[in-house]
Amino acid sequence: MKLSELPRRTAATVDTVEDLAPNDAIARRLRELGFVRGERVEVMAAGPVSKEPLLVQVGFTRFALRRTEAARVRVSLDDVAAAAGAVA
């Protein structure tokens, strides 16, 4: 699942950041900011116009990301969140 598709206030874990080209500056910057495999991530809020930007928390830090940037981050739902989704 892409980070841009993650429902608000749902915990997930970063799997990977997709590179669109060799030496991709945006993907590299996302990794530098903490979007690395195994890190906990959550979409906290979305902007009022076309739900952009997304307020994303990775670890204990919050960032505003464009949807196109968030779409590069692949995540998997945490076990607790996945179980809650299966029950609902």
Secondary structure, 3 states (H helix, E strand, C coil): CEHHHCCCCCCEEEEEECCCCCCCHHHHHHHHHCCCCCCEEEEEEEEEECCEEEEEEECCEEEEECHHHHCCEEEEECHHHHHHHHHC
